[in-house]
């Protein structure tokens, strides 16, 4: 299949095909009736037309795939933003709890000192 596509591509850009298309375009623009075409010219035009349609279809398919991937990336980006916000909040909460634990440890030390003093008096 790839070989056939490559042959079609090569045929499309071949000097013969390009010259044929340019000649036809000039005749159409000049308003001249097209000369009697040989069967090989008709086959060349048919191959070029089929190849062009195939390439257009492939480009349209690729564009649809890229559009779908863009939508999926936007969804992933939104999820990442939510996770970023949540992780920031978790970090802030951990910082606050660390401060509270330090204050609690100081109170425990103060209480322990007071209890040691009471025990010495007993």
C-alpha positions as CSV (number, residue, x, y, z in Angstrom):
1,X,0.0,0.0,0.0
2,X,2.8,2.4,0.9
3,X,4.6,1.6,-2.3
4,X,1.4,2.4,-4.3
5,X,1.0,5.7,-2.5
6,X,4.7,6.5,-3.1
7,X,4.2,5.7,-6.8
8,X,1.2,8.0,-6.9
9,X,3.2,10.8,-5.2
10,X,6.1,10.3,-7.6
11,X,3.7,10.4,-10.5
12,X,2.0,13.6,-9.2
13,X,5.3,15.5,-9.1
14,X,6.7,14.0,-12.2
15,X,7.6,16.6,-14.9
16,X,5.1,15.0,-17.3
17,X,2.2,15.3,-14.9
18,X,3.1,18.8,-13.9
19,X,3.5,19.9,-17.5
20,X,0.2,18.2,-18.4
21,X,-1.6,20.1,-15.6
22,X,0.0,23.4,-16.4
23,X,-0.9,23.0,-20.1
24,X,-4.5,22.2,-19.2
25,X,-4.7,25.1,-16.8
26,X,-3.4,27.5,-19.5
27,X,-5.9,26.2,-22.0
28,X,-8.7,26.6,-19.6
29,X,-7.7,30.1,-18.6
30,X,-7.2,31.1,-22.3
31,X,-10.6,29.8,-23.1
32,X,-9.3,27.5,-25.8
33,X,-11.0,24.2,-26.2
34,X,-8.9,21.3,-25.0
35,X,-7.2,19.4,-27.8
36,X,-8.1,15.8,-28.4
37,X,-6.6,13.9,-25.6
38,X,-4.9,10.6,-26.0
39,X,-5.9,7.6,-23.8
40,X,-2.6,8.0,-21.9
41,X,-3.3,11.6,-21.2
42,X,-6.7,10.7,-19.8
43,X,-5.1,7.9,-17.7
44,X,-2.6,10.5,-16.4
45,X,-5.3,12.9,-15.5
46,X,-7.3,10.2,-13.8
47,X,-4.3,9.0,-11.8
48,X,-3.5,12.6,-10.8
49,X,-7.2,13.2,-9.8
50,X,-7.4,9.9,-7.8
51,X,-4.1,10.7,-6.1
52,X,-5.2,14.2,-5.2
53,X,-8.5,12.9,-3.7
54,X,-6.6,10.3,-1.7
55,X,-4.2,13.0,-0.4
56,X,-7.1,15.3,0.5
57,X,-8.9,12.5,2.3
58,X,-5.7,11.6,4.3
59,X,-5.2,15.2,5.2
60,X,-8.8,15.5,6.4
61,X,-8.4,12.4,8.4
62,X,-5.2,13.6,10.0
63,X,-6.8,17.0,10.8
64,X,-9.7,15.2,12.6
65,X,-7.2,13.2,14.6
66,X,-5.2,16.3,15.5
67,X,-8.4,18.1,16.5
68,X,-9.4,15.2,18.7
69,X,-5.9,15.1,20.3
70,X,-6.1,18.9,20.9
71,X,-9.4,18.4,22.8
72,X,-7.8,15.6,24.8
73,X,-4.8,17.8,25.6
74,X,-7.1,20.6,26.8
75,X,-8.8,18.1,29.1
76,X,-5.5,16.9,30.5
77,X,-4.4,20.5,30.9
78,X,-7.5,21.2,33.0
79,X,-6.9,18.2,35.2
80,X,-3.3,19.2,35.7
81,X,-4.4,22.7,36.8
82,X,-6.8,21.2,39.3
83,X,-4.1,18.9,40.7
84,X,-1.7,21.8,40.9
85,X,-4.2,23.8,42.9
86,X,-5.0,20.8,45.2
87,X,-1.3,20.1,45.8
88,X,-0.8,23.7,46.7
89,X,-3.6,23.6,49.3
90,X,-2.2,20.3,50.7
91,X,1.2,21.9,51.1
92,X,-0.3,24.9,52.9
93,X,-2.2,22.6,55.2
94,X,0.9,20.6,56.0
95,X,2.8,23.9,56.8
96,X,0.0,25.0,59.2
97,X,-0.1,21.6,60.9
98,X,3.7,21.7,61.3
99,X,3.4,25.1,63.0
100,X,0.6,23.7,65.3
101,X,2.8,20.6,66.1
102,X,5.7,22.9,67.1
103,X,3.4,24.9,69.3
104,X,2.0,21.7,70.9
105,X,5.6,20.4,71.5
106,X,6.5,23.7,73.3
107,X,3.4,23.4,75.4
108,X,4.3,19.8,76.3
109,X,7.8,20.8,77.2
110,X,6.4,23.6,79.4
111,X,3.9,21.2,81.0
112,X,6.7,18.6,81.5
113,X,8.8,21.2,83.3
114,X,5.9,22.1,85.5
115,X,5.3,18.5,86.4
116,X,9.0,17.9,87.1
117,X,8.9,20.9,89.5
118,X,5.8,19.5,91.2
119,X,7.3,16.0,91.5
120,X,10.5,17.5,93.1
121,X,8.3,19.3,95.7
122,X,6.7,16.0,96.6
